[in-house]
Amino acid sequence: MTLFFFITLCLSALGLTLLLGVKRYEMNTGHVIFMRARPKVSRFMHWVMVFIEHVLPFVARRSAAQALRLARAGISNMLARLTLYIETSLRRLLLAIQQGMQPKRGGGVASAFLQEVAEHKKKLLKDPEERKAFFEEVK
């Protein structure tokens, strides 16, 4: 990198020295070098300056605006996907918790005590309204 800058500095100094030498020659002799080419070079340099001063900033602004729109769309898309991923993960977690909270069914025969309680409950449900427990609400 240092070599690049050093070479650029040397070329710039050489160019300025050459330009000053040509100008000194023109001033001393009164002879203008490249008299016919100067208007064409002037028009070309004017076009280059217009391009640099007007066209490049316009293109840069437009590109920056388009890049900003693309970035917004990308961020919006990323946030939507992240939200969907979090929602899916939370649903899976809820399902896992629900399945973990379900009582395990043995499939075997209930104990004698539980069978007796179940029979008593069936009997109470079959009884008529007047024989139900007194602590139930009356409608």
C-alpha positions, -999 to +999 in steps of 0.1 A: +000+000+000+028+023+008+045+015-025+012+024-043+010+058-026+047+065-032+044+057-069+013+079-071+031+108-055+061+104-078+038+104-109+019+134-096+051+153-090+064+144-124+032+155-141+031+188-123+068+194-132+060+187-169+030+210-168+049+238-153+077+233-179+052+234-208+036+266-194+070+282-190+078+274-226+045+288-238+050+320-217+085+326-229+079+318-266+043+329-270+036+296-289+006+277-276+010+239-277-020+218-289-040+250-298-065+231-319-070+203-294-077+225-265-114+232-273-121+195-277-102+187-244-122+215-227-155+200-239-144+166-228-133+178-194-166+197-190-185+165-197-164+146-172-170+173-145-208+173-152-207+135-149-188+136-117-208+165-101-243+155-112-247+120-126-226+101-100-243+117-070-277+110-086-268+074-092-254+071-056-286+085-041-308+062-061-286+032-053-287+041-016-325+045-016-328+011-034-304-005-010-324+009+019-356-005+005-341-039+000-327-038+036-361-029+050-377-057+030-350-081+041-353-071+078-391-074+076-389-108+060-364-119+086-386-107+115-416-124+100-396-157+098-383-152+133-418-146+146-431-177+129-402-198+142-408-186+178-445-193+175-438-228+162-413-234+189-437-222+216-465-245+202-442-275+203-432-266+239-468-262+249-477-296+233-447-312+251-458-297+284-494-309+278-483-344+270-461-344+301-490-334+323-513-361+311-517-389+336-503-422+326-530-449+321-520-482+335-546-502+317-548-526+346-576-533+371-584-506+396-581-513+433-611-525+453-614-491+470-615-472+437-641-496+423-662-490+454-659-452+450-669-455+413-700-476+422-710-451+449-706-422+425-728-440+399-754-447+426-755-410+436-759-399+401-789-422+396-807-411+427-837-387+423-834-350+429-848-350+464-822-375+477-792-355+465-769-340+491-782-309+508-751-288+501-758-286+463-771-254+450-809-251+445-818-234+412 
